[in-house]
């Protein structure tokens, strides 16, 4: 079994490592917004408006129904 020699195994590991490292490095670099090394802070999500209020009222009604039972 000549295909499993030490030289071939080391080359295969190097190629596999390079193929895995490139996308992971790109994903890691995308988390930073500037060159200071600080991570980007996500924008907070606010739940406002009539649709959000109606959904929250429905959830409160379900919670009250469960408490009453």
N, C-alpha and C positions, 0 to 999 in steps of 0.2 A: 504494500500500500504506500506508494510513493507520494500520494497527494497529502498525506498527513505528516510530512516532515516538519521539523522545527522552523525552518526558514519560511515555508509556506504558511504555517500557522501564525507566525509573527506578522507577516504581510497582511493576512486576512484580518487579524485583530486591528492592525493599523488602519486599514481601509474602513472597517466597520466603525471604529472610533471616530474617524473623520466624518463619516456619513451621519453619525449621531450628533456630533459636536456642533456642526454648522447650524442646523435649525434651532437647537437649544440655545446657542449663543445669541442668535437673532432674537429669540423670544425674550431672553434675559435683557438684552439691550433695549428692547422696545418699552420696558417698564420705566425707563428714566426719561425725563422730559428736557433736561439740559445737561451741560457738561460738568455740573457741580457734584454729581454722584448721588444727589437726592432722588428719591423715588417720586413719581408723579402722584399727586393726591387726586382721588376720584371726586367728581362733583357729587354733592349730596342730592339725593332724590327727595323731592317734596310731593306729598300726596295732597293736592288741593283741587277744588273744583266740585261741581255737582255730581259727577259720576263717582268720584272717590268718596264723597260724603254718603251717597246712597249705598255704596258697597259696605262702608263702615257701619251704617245704620242696620243693614241686613245682618252683618256679623254680630252686632250687639243684640239684635232681636233673637237670633239663634242662640246666643249665649244666655240670654234671659229665659228663653224657652226651656233650655236644658236645666237652668237653675230652678225654675218653677216645677219641673217634673221631679 
